[in-house]
Amino acid sequence: MRKTDAKTLKSCLPQWLREHGLPLHKPFACLNPAHQDAHPSMGYNEKNQTVHCFACGATYDIFDLVGQEENLTDFPSKMKAVNRRYGGGEVIRVTAKPAQAFPYKERAGIPDPYFTGRGLSDETVRRFGLVVENGYAVLPVFVNGVCRSVCRRAIDQHVEPRYQNSRGAMQLWNSAAMERAAGEALFVAEGIFDALSLEELGFPAVALCGAANTGKLVQKIDEYVPVAWPERVILAGDSDAAGQGMNEKLREQLTARGIACEVLALPDGCKDVNEALVQDRDALQAACKAAAAAQEVQQQPTLEDEFLAYLGRCGGAAVMSTGIAGLDKALDGGLHAGLTVLGAVSSMGKTSLMLQLADTLAAAGRNVLFITIEMSRMELIAKSAVRGTRERARPLLDGRLPENKVRSLISAYRQKTGGRVELWEPDAPLTPAFLDEKVSAFCEQHESPVLFLDYLQLVAPARAGMNEKQTADAAVAMLKQLARRYDMPVVAASSLNREAYRPGSAEPGLSAFKESGSVEYSADLLLVLKYRTDADRENKTAPRHLALTILKNRFGATGESVPLDYEPEKELFRDGAAKAAPRTGRNIIR
């Protein structure tokens, strides 16, 4: 039978467009249900085999469109639907094969010294069908008695890759434990070996298969009627930042559902549950019993203890220099944890300013996650690579520079930032949930980053039918939640409303931020970038004389205006204090 892969099916998009009466070579009305497109603003991109709206930023491929028509949410189902319509062949496997097809099935459950070394008994190995095969420990994931996926972990130092999972999304490991735990305590761990360790001691445990997969557990719990919920959930994340972030996120979501949560206190010096099992089995058993039997009313820590614990989570890195002396001074040292929103009219340089801040922070040793919706990843790399040099971004992007020059510029950028900037260009509409998933996954692998989002108004609606204000409110709420959860600075660019563009209009204030309700109240720091003198004159000068005004500062003074000099051709902002014109007064907004 003919094989059909995702790439082949993706190229069927023109056929779908023709079937729906949509043109290939001119704009048509946006297909985003939440966008009331009065003027056709969506077009077909032949190179990427997608359709993109230049008004709301929505981008869809054929899997998205068919999934939208048939109300499908997971990719395997979408792919099968597209193949049913346009492929007609056997779809190349996109999910893990069922249990009967796994070649190790007949040998599964045979004890091996590797599992003994991890503290697991032969009974546990047989019960969960574990096996060692080709240098990997193979951990099957069963759903309703059928193996839906497997996690392979290299146990031979010469075997690569170190981790090899089956295709498709990993399910919760041992979800059947939720039924056993009804009315009792359910333990939740990050990794499968941690959950196996808890089962070894007789405690019902599930594994998220990653600290970022908290939503899968909450969704599974919501499938049960309240009487079948566990009495309490014991959060057994690792002792690192990602594990503690998992614990906090689950506590927040589960307590909202009326489920009591307790954090498992790992024995001293142990980074995870499996390590505790190997090092001190009795101490782990006692800690698990104490957590499962904990009473609702416990002795609360003192306020002093709580505050010192907060400072410990922050890691002492509460302030980060922006590299611009005047801005650092105005912000009491630089960026702090919390939500910062930077507003400006179009083409004033807010993306370039945020990118310069991101590169400066990375050069100082901070991890940076820069999410770009408006510009491509390569466009941002070009901006960073030419900053402060004699070269320009446009010739670099157009391939008009010699190869050795290109290599030199990109290499210098990479070395300066230390590879600590991840520029992420979403390949699907960025909803608040998608944003949460990406940032959580990043934080699972790295220390909490400084998060940049360019820009706020391009975040997609959380659900169909939401208006622009509701969409902006949801995006701001998610950014604020992420800043709090990971104690990190979050910087988001925002457009201004049309009033700010009119000649002779007053200096932008709080109300100038587009859909400003949530922005105004939720932001910890609200900045607006504007011209120091006449806009038309400044656009013809080099450098442009700009000012960054602090409209809101939750923990400091407002109203201060920081002068900046901006050279667009060099993608460079400098401290403009030395050349700033004297001011006779200023409006202070409190």
C-alpha positions in Angstrom: 0.0 0.0 0.0 1.2 3.5 -0.8 2.7 5.4 2.2 1.7 8.9 3.0 3.8 11.1 5.3 3.0 14.5 6.9 5.1 16.5 4.4 3.2 15.0 1.5 -0.2 15.7 3.1 0.8 19.2 4.0 1.2 20.0 0.3 -2.5 19.3 -0.2 -3.4 22.8 1.2 -4.0 24.3 -2.3 -6.6 21.6 -2.9 -8.4 22.4 0.3 -8.4 26.1 -0.6 -9.8 25.5 -4.1 -12.6 23.3 -2.6 -13.6 26.2 -0.3 -13.5 28.7 -3.1 -10.5 30.6 -1.8 -7.8 32.1 -4.1 -4.1 31.1 -4.1 -2.7 34.4 -5.4 -4.6 37.1 -3.6 -5.9 37.8 0.0 -9.1 36.3 1.3 -11.0 36.7 4.6 -9.2 35.4 7.6 -10.1 31.9 8.7 -9.5 32.6 12.4 -13.0 32.3 14.0 -12.2 35.0 16.5 -11.2 37.5 13.8 -14.0 39.5 12.2 -12.0 40.3 9.0 -13.7 43.2 7.3 -10.9 43.6 4.8 -9.3 40.3 3.4 -6.0 39.9 5.1 -5.1 36.3 4.9 -3.0 34.8 2.1 -1.5 31.5 1.0 2.3 30.9 1.5 3.5 28.4 -1.1 6.9 28.0 0.5 5.7 27.1 3.9 2.4 25.5 2.8 0.4 27.7 5.3 -2.1 30.5 5.3 -1.2 33.6 7.3 -3.2 36.6 8.4 -1.3 39.9 8.4 -3.9 41.5 10.7 -4.3 39.1 13.6 -1.2 37.0 13.0 -3.0 33.6 12.7 -1.2 30.9 10.8 -2.7 27.6 9.8 -1.6 24.6 7.8 -4.0 22.0 6.3 -3.9 19.9 9.6 -5.1 23.0 11.5 -7.9 23.7 9.0 -9.2 20.2 8.7 -9.0 19.8 12.5 -11.0 23.0 12.9 -13.7 21.6 10.5 -13.9 18.2 12.3 -13.4 19.5 15.8 -10.1 17.6 16.3 -7.4 18.7 18.8 -4.6 16.2 18.6 -2.2 15.9 15.7 -2.5 12.2 15.0 -6.3 12.6 14.6 -5.8 15.6 12.3 -3.3 13.7 10.2 -5.6 10.7 9.8 -8.5 13.0 8.7 -6.3 14.8 6.1 -5.1 11.5 4.8 -8.7 10.2 4.6 -9.6 13.2 2.4 -6.5 13.6 0.3 -3.9 10.8 0.9 -5.6 7.6 0.3 -2.6 5.6 1.5 -1.3 4.1 4.7 -0.3 6.9 7.1 3.3 6.4 8.3 3.2 5.9 12.1 2.7 9.0 14.1 1.9 7.5 17.4 3.4 4.6 19.4 2.2 1.2 18.3 -0.2 -0.8 20.6 1.3 -3.1 23.2 1.0 -6.2 21.0 3.4 -4.6 18.4 6.2 -3.8 20.8 9.0 -6.3 20.1 10.0 -6.6 23.8 6.6 -7.5 25.0 7.2 -11.2 25.4 10.4 -10.5 27.3 9.0 -7.7 29.5 9.0 -8.2 33.2 12.3 -10.2 33.4 14.4 -8.9 36.3 17.7 -7.3 35.5 20.6 -6.0 37.7 20.0 -2.5 36.4 16.5 -2.3 38.0 17.8 -3.9 41.2 20.4 -1.1 41.3 17.6 1.5 41.1 16.0 -0.1 44.2 13.2 -1.9 42.4 12.2 -5.5 43.3 11.5 -8.3 40.9 7.8 -8.0 41.7 7.7 -4.3 40.6 9.6 -5.1 37.4 7.1 -7.8 36.5 4.1 -5.8 37.5 5.0 -2.9 35.3 6.5 -4.9 32.4 10.0 -3.3 32.6 12.7 -4.7 30.3 16.4 -4.0 29.3 16.9 -4.1 25.6 19.8 -3.0 23.3 21.4 -0.9 26.0 18.2 0.8 27.1 15.9 0.5 30.1 12.4 0.3 28.4 9.5 1.7 30.5 6.1 1.0 28.9 3.2 3.4 29.5 -0.2 1.6 29.7 -3.6 3.2 29.3 -6.6 0.9 30.1 -4.3 -2.1 30.0 -2.8 -1.3 26.5 0.7 0.0 26.0 0.3 3.4 24.2 3.9 4.6 24.4 7.3 3.8 25.8 10.2 5.7 27.4 13.7 4.3 26.6 16.6 5.4 28.8 20.2 4.5 27.9 22.0 2.5 30.6 25.1 1.9 28.5 27.3 5.0 28.3 28.1 4.3 24.6 24.5 4.3 23.5 23.1 7.4 21.8 20.7 9.1 22.1 20.4 9.0 25.8 16.6 9.2 25.8 14.5 7.7 23.1 10.7 7.8 23.5 8.1 6.4 21.1 6.5 8.8 18.7 3.6 10.9 19.7 2.7 12.5 23.0 3.6 10.7 26.2 0.7 9.7 28.3 0.6 9.8 32.1 2.5 6.9 33.4 0.4 4.6 35.6 -2.8 6.6 35.4 -4.6 3.5 36.8 -3.2 4.5 40.2 -5.8 7.4 40.3 -8.6 4.9 40.7 -6.7 3.0 43.5 -6.1 6.4 45.2 -9.8 7.4 45.2 -10.6 8.8 48.7 -6.9 8.4 49.7 -3.6 10.0 48.9 -2.2 10.0 45.3 1.5 10.7 44.8 2.6 12.7 41.7 6.2 12.5 40.4 8.0 14.0 37.4 9.7 10.9 36.1 8.8 7.2 35.7 11.6 5.9 38.0 10.4 8.3 40.8 6.8 7.0 40.5 8.1 3.4 40.3 10.0 4.0 43.5 6.8 5.1 45.3 4.9 2.1 43.9 7.7 -0.1 45.2 6.9 1.2 48.7 3.2 0.6 48.2 2.0 4.2 47.5 -0.3 4.9 44.4 1.8 7.1 42.1 1.6 8.6 38.6 4.4 10.2 36.6 3.9 13.2 34.5 6.8 12.2 32.2 8.0 15.8 32.5 7.5 18.6 34.9 5.7 20.7 32.3 2.9 18.1 31.8 0.8 19.3 34.7 -2.2 20.0 32.5 -2.5 16.3 31.6 -2.9 15.3 35.2 -5.5 18.0 35.9 -7.4 17.0 32.8 -7.4 13.4 33.9 -8.6 14.3 37.4 -11.4 16.4 35.9 -12.7 13.3 34.1 -13.6 11.7 37.4 -16.7 12.7 39.4 -15.8 14.5 42.6 -16.5 11.5 44.8 -13.7 9.6 43.0 -11.1 12.3 43.4 -8.1 11.5 45.7 -8.5 12.8 49.2 -5.2 14.6 48.8 -2.3 14.7 46.3 1.3 14.4 47.4 3.5 16.4 45.2 6.8 14.6 44.7 8.7 16.9 42.2 12.5 16.9 42.1 14.3 19.3 44.4 15.5 21.5 41.5 13.7 24.7 40.2 11.7 22.7 37.6 10.4 20.2 40.1 9.5 22.9 42.6 7.8 24.8 39.8 5.8 21.7 39.0 4.7 21.4 42.7 3.6 25.0 42.9 1.7 24.8 39.6 -0.2 21.7 40.6 -0.9 23.0 44.1 -2.5 26.1 42.5 -4.6 24.1 40.1 -5.7 21.3 42.5 -6.5 23.4 45.5 -8.8 25.5 43.2 -10.7 22.2 42.8 -10.9 21.6 46.5 -8.2 18.9 46.6 -5.7 19.2 49.5 -2.0 19.1 48.5 1.1 18.2 50.4 4.7 18.4 49.2 6.8 15.3 49.9 9.8 16.2 52.0 12.8 14.4 50.4 15.5 13.1 52.8 18.4 15.5 53.1 20.8 15.5 50.1 18.4 13.6 47.7 17.6 15.3 44.4 14.6 13.0 43.6 12.5 10.2 44.9 14.5 7.4 43.2 17.7 8.6 44.6 16.1 8.7 48.1 14.9 5.1 47.6 18.4 3.9 46.8 20.2 5.9 49.5 17.7 5.6 52.4 14.7 3.4 51.8 13.4 3.7 55.4 13.7 7.5 55.4 11.7 7.7 52.2 9.1 5.3 53.5 8.7 7.4 56.6 8.5 10.7 54.6 5.8 9.2 52.4 3.7 8.0 55.3 4.0 11.4 57.0 2.8 13.2 53.9 -0.1 10.8 53.3 -1.3 11.1 56.9 -0.8 14.9 57.2 -3.7 16.7 58.7 -5.4 19.6 57.0 -4.5 21.9 59.9 -0.8 22.1 60.3 1.6 24.4 62.1 2.0 27.3 59.8 5.5 28.7 59.1 6.3 32.1 60.6 6.1 35.1 58.3 9.9 35.4 58.6 10.3 31.8 57.4 8.0 32.4 54.4 9.8 35.5 53.4 13.3 33.9 53.7 12.0 30.9 51.6 10.8 33.3 48.9 14.3 34.9 48.8 15.8 31.5 48.5 13.6 30.7 45.5 14.6 33.9 43.8 18.2 32.8 44.1 19.5 36.2 45.0 19.4 37.4 41.4 16.5 39.9 41.9 17.9 42.7 39.8 19.5 42.6 36.3 21.3 45.4 34.6 19.8 46.5 31.2 23.2 47.8 30.0 21.8 51.4 29.7 23.0 53.4 32.7 20.1 55.9 32.8 17.5 53.1 32.6 19.2 51.1 35.4 19.3 54.2 37.6 15.6 54.9 37.0 14.7 51.3 37.8 16.7 51.0 41.0 19.4 48.9 39.4 17.7 47.3 36.4 15.0 44.7 35.6 13.3 43.0 38.5 11.1 39.9 38.6 7.5 40.9 37.5 5.6 41.9 34.4 7.0 44.9 32.3 5.0 46.2 29.4 6.8 48.4 26.8 4.5 50.4 24.6 5.3 52.5 21.5 3.8 53.5 18.2 4.8 51.4 15.2 8.4 51.5 13.8 9.8 53.3 16.8 12.2 50.5 17.7 10.5 48.6 20.6 11.5 45.2 19.1 15.1 46.4 18.6 15.2 47.7 22.2 13.9 44.5 23.7 16.3 42.4 21.6 19.2 44.6 22.8 18.1 44.1 26.4 17.8 40.3 25.8 21.3 40.1 24.3 22.8 42.2 27.2 21.2 40.0 29.8 22.5 36.8 28.0 26.0 38.3 27.8 25.8 38.8 31.6 25.0 35.1 32.1 21.2 35.0 32.2 19.0 32.6 30.2 16.7 34.4 27.8 13.5 33.1 26.1 12.5 35.6 23.4 9.1 34.7 21.8 8.6 36.4 18.5 5.2 36.5 16.7 5.7 39.5 14.5 9.2 38.9 13.1 10.9 35.7 12.1 13.7 34.2 14.1 16.3 34.9 11.3 15.3 38.5 11.1 16.0 38.9 14.9 19.3 37.1 14.6 20.3 39.5 11.8 19.3 42.5 14.0 21.5 41.2 16.8 24.4 40.2 14.6 24.9 43.7 13.0 24.3 45.7 16.2 27.0 48.4 16.6 28.8 47.2 13.4 29.2 48.9 10.0 26.9 46.2 8.4 23.2 46.4 8.1 20.5 43.8 8.7 18.8 44.0 5.3 21.9 43.1 3.2 22.7 40.3 5.7 19.2 38.8 5.3 19.2 39.3 1.5 22.4 37.3 1.1 24.4 40.3 -0.2 27.3 39.9 2.1 30.2 37.5 1.5 30.0 34.1 3.3 33.1 34.8 5.4 31.5 38.1 6.6 28.2 36.3 7.4 30.0 33.6 9.4 32.0 36.3 11.3 28.9 38.3 12.3 26.9 35.3 13.4 29.8 33.7 15.2 30.5 37.0 17.1 26.8 37.2 18.1 26.8 33.6 19.3 29.9 34.0 21.3 28.8 37.3 22.9 25.5 35.9 24.1 26.9 32.5 25.0 24.1 30.6 23.3 21.8 31.7 26.2 19.2 33.3 24.0 16.5 31.0 22.6 14.5 32.8 19.9 11.3 31.0 19.5 9.0 31.6 16.5 5.7 29.7 17.2 4.6 27.5 14.3 0.9 27.7 15.4 -1.3 30.5 16.8 0.1 31.4 20.2 -2.7 31.0 22.7 -2.2 31.6 26.5 -2.2 27.8 27.0 0.4 27.3 24.3 2.5 30.1 25.9 2.3 28.4 29.3 3.3 25.1 27.9 6.3 26.5 26.1 7.6 28.5 29.0 7.0 25.6 31.5 8.9 23.2 29.2 11.8 25.7 29.0 11.9 26.2 32.7 12.0 22.4 33.1 15.3 22.3 31.3 16.9 25.6 32.4 17.0 28.0 35.3 14.2 30.5 35.2 14.8 32.8 32.2 14.1 36.4 31.4 11.0 36.1 29.1 10.4 38.5 26.2 7.2 38.5 24.1 6.9 40.5 20.9 4.2 41.4 21.0 1.1 41.3 23.2 -1.7 42.0 20.7 -0.6 39.1 18.5 -1.3 36.5 21.1 -4.2 34.4 19.8 -7.6 34.0 21.6 -7.9 31.3 24.2 -11.2 30.2 22.6 -13.4 31.1 19.7 -15.6 34.2 20.1 -13.3 36.2 22.4 -13.1 39.9 21.5 -9.8 41.9 21.4 -10.1 43.1 25.0 -10.8 39.6 26.4 -7.9 38.2 24.3 -5.5 40.8 25.7 -6.7 40.3 29.2 -6.1 36.5 29.0 -2.6 37.1 27.6 -1.7 39.6 30.3 -3.1 37.3 33.0 -0.9 34.4 31.7 2.2 36.5 31.5 1.6 37.8 35.1 1.1 34.2 36.3 4.3 33.0 34.7 6.3 35.9 36.2 5.0 34.9 39.7 5.4 31.2 39.2 9.0 31.3 38.2 10.0 34.6 39.9 11.3 36.0 36.7 11.2 39.2 34.7 8.7 39.1 31.8 8.9 41.9 29.2 6.1 42.3 26.6 5.8 44.8 23.8 2.5 46.4 23.3 1.0 48.6 20.6 -0.7 51.8 21.5 -4.2 52.9 20.5 -4.9 55.2 17.5 -5.1 58.3 19.5 -1.3 58.1 20.2 -0.6 58.3 16.4 -2.4 61.6 15.7 -0.3 64.7 15.1 -0.3 67.0 18.1 -1.7 64.4 20.4 -0.9 64.5 24.1 2.0 62.5 25.5 0.9 58.8 25.8 -0.5 57.9 29.2 -1.9 54.8 30.8 -5.0 54.9 28.6 -2.8 54.9 25.4 -2.1 51.1 25.7 -4.3 49.2 23.3 -7.0 47.2 25.2 -5.4 48.8 28.2 -7.6 47.6 31.1 -5.6 44.5 32.0 -2.3 46.0 31.0 -2.7 49.1 33.2 -3.7 47.1 36.3 -1.6 44.0 36.0 1.8 45.3 34.9 4.4 45.9 37.6 6.3 48.3 35.3 4.7 50.2 32.4 7.1 52.0 30.0 6.3 54.1 26.9 8.8 54.9 24.2 8.3 58.3 22.5 10.1 61.0 20.6 11.8 63.7 22.7 11.0 66.4 20.0 9.0 66.5 16.8 8.4 63.0 15.3 8.9 64.0 11.6 12.2 65.8 12.4 13.5 62.9 14.6 12.8 60.4 11.8 15.2 62.3 9.6 18.0 62.6 12.1 20.7 60.1 13.2 20.6 59.2 15.9 16.9 59.6 16.8 16.3 61.3 20.1 13.8 59.2 22.1 12.7 59.0 25.7 11.5 56.0 27.8 8.9 57.3 30.2 7.9 55.3 33.4 4.2 55.5 33.5 3.8 53.0 36.3 6.3 51.4 38.7 4.8 49.3 41.4 7.9 49.5 43.6 9.4 52.9 42.6 8.9 56.4 41.3 6.8 57.1 38.2 7.1 59.9 35.7 10.8 59.8 35.2 11.8 60.0 31.5 15.0 58.3 30.4 16.6 59.9 27.3 17.8 57.4 24.7 19.6 57.8 21.4 18.6 55.3 18.7 20.5 54.4 15.6 18.1 52.2 13.5 20.7 51.3 10.9 23.0 50.0 13.6 20.1 48.4 15.7 21.6 50.2 18.6 20.2 52.2 21.6 22.5 54.3 23.7 22.1 56.3 26.9 21.1 59.7 25.7 21.6 61.6 29.0 24.6 63.5 27.9 22.8 65.0 24.9 19.4 65.3 26.4 17.9 68.8 26.1 17.0 70.6 29.3 13.5 70.1 30.4 11.4 72.8 32.0 9.0 70.3 33.7 7.3 67.0 33.3 4.0 65.3 33.9 4.2 62.7 36.6 1.5 60.0 36.6 1.0 58.2 39.8 
